[in-house]
Amino acid sequence: MTGHALHVELGERRYRIDIGAGLLGDPDIWSALPLGQTVLVVTDHNVGAHYAAAVCDRLSDRDCRVHSVPPGESTKSMAHVNRILDALIDHGARRDATVIALGGGVVGDLAGFAAACYLRGIAFVQIPTSLLAQVDSSVGGKTGVNHARGKNLIGAFHQPAAVVIDTDTLSTLPDNELSAGLAEVIKTALLADGEFFEWLEQNMDALRRRDPNALAHAISRCCAIKAGVVARDEREAGERMLLNLGHTFGHAIENVTAYRGWLHGEAVGAGLVMAADLSAARGHIAPDDVDRVRRAVASAGLPVDARNLDAEALVSAMAHDKKFQHGRARFILLEQLGLAFVADDVDPAMMSSRLATFCR
């Protein structure tokens, strides 16, 4: 095998993450995957055109079918979950069947949730092809779909049986999707590793040029951090909440715009700057730190504000966020660059005031 591997340590549900170039063509990778005899590959129209046939060729000894969905966040709906379930039933899938999620975060969330629901849970394997999915959503077992009233309100924790990250798939990723993935890379550094954030400041150009060594380092570091967090707090009872840095703001942007016009990573990028700004307003970090976050987000090719959006609408959307409890939104804020904490005592007037500055 090329590349290297790490594990998410969850006892009997322990699983492996393989990271490297050319893994989709590596027979050792495929022989090691825990696959049933019946396999449904869920992908989107764009990714499927590049990789679905090659995946099925590798599974010629199994009963493999492909189910393709439209690309985009609006696909994360119960209607598309039902279509995947129909495909599994039509395929005659039993409890030993396997779903392969081949694509970005939308496909992973959608296919994983369908796998969690079918026959009360069948195995699925993540093969993420976007940077965002490779560094974040493919690891940890969060699956689900959106609701008109909020992001990811319907879902389940359902850990994959394995994750295969072939960095070569990033060669077909559009530039704006690469930038969207960099938002999650920046997020991970900000919440857990100040030295990694400094490395990002120095290597953002290399990442945007798709330098293979830089990408491999960033993906590996993000996966290692997230694997550790998930192993310690699988169901977000404490530490795992920190992985939502920037997402309370970002999810509100997505909700207000009806999941159109903003990629998830773009909304998170702006959300990271907003979270840093709120952290500084409360006296946790210095204004210079906010500037560093803003520069890092901008250098990744991401928006740093929510210009032309309605601040009151964003506040209202936050009230339907999963992190909203007891009349208050829980925010992930920065104690320093590389160290985050959960704050449930944010003054609503301060939050609204700071948010308004990003919407002008």
Salt bridges, closest charged atoms under 4 A:
GLU9 OE1 - ARG14 NE 2.71
ASP18 OD2 - ARG16 NE 2.94
ASP61 OD2 - ARG62 NH1 3.35
ASP63 OD2 - HIS91 ND1 3.91
GLU73 OE2 - LYS76 NZ 3.78
GLU73 OE2 - LYS151 NZ 2.45
ASP109 OD2 - LYS76 NZ 2.75
ASP136 OD1 - LYS187 NZ 3.05
ASP136 OD1 - LYS226 NZ 3.30
ASP175 OD1 - ARG210 NH2 2.67
GLU184 OE1 - LYS187 NZ 2.93
GLU184 OE2 - HIS247 NE2 3.07
GLU184 OE2 - HIS264 NE2 3.38
ASP193 OD2 - ARG221 NE 2.83
GLU201 OE1 - ARG292 NH2 2.66
GLU234 OE2 - ARG13 NH1 2.75
GLU236 OE1 - LYS142 NZ 2.40
GLU239 OE2 - ARG232 NH2 2.84
GLU254 OE2 - LYS151 NZ 3.04
GLU254 OE1 - HIS264 ND1 3.01
ASP277 OD2 - ARG354 NE 2.81
ASP291 OD1 - ARG294 NH1 3.05
ASP305 OD2 - ARG307 NH2 2.73
ASP321 OD2 - HIS251 ND1 3.53
ASP321 OD1 - LYS323 NZ 2.75
ASP345 OD1 - ARG282 NH2 3.13
